[in-house]
């Protein structure tokens, strides 16, 4: 990766670990980070960003829990090779929602209206 991996906005309300997490997820979504890409070490990224190593470690743990990255011990952390986990979770949530609407006998048009209102779409 030749361009900066992530950057931190010290004036943002969002905590630094969440900024790292969000930027990695966004990088995977847009293809800037691809399956198998090696990520900087926790200590290396912390030093580069001027953060505590625990802050970067917290972001990496959250990304690993989300299935976005995989950690292979001393070999390091890599973008997951199992596809976009956020997309997979979103699809699963959509299937669960559709199943629940069917159980409640809510028609598709009304179900979509509920989703649009929940997302703030008018």
Helices and strands as residue ranges (DSSP letters): H 16-30, H 42-49, H 53-65, E 69-71, G 73-75, E 77-79, H 85-103, H 108-118
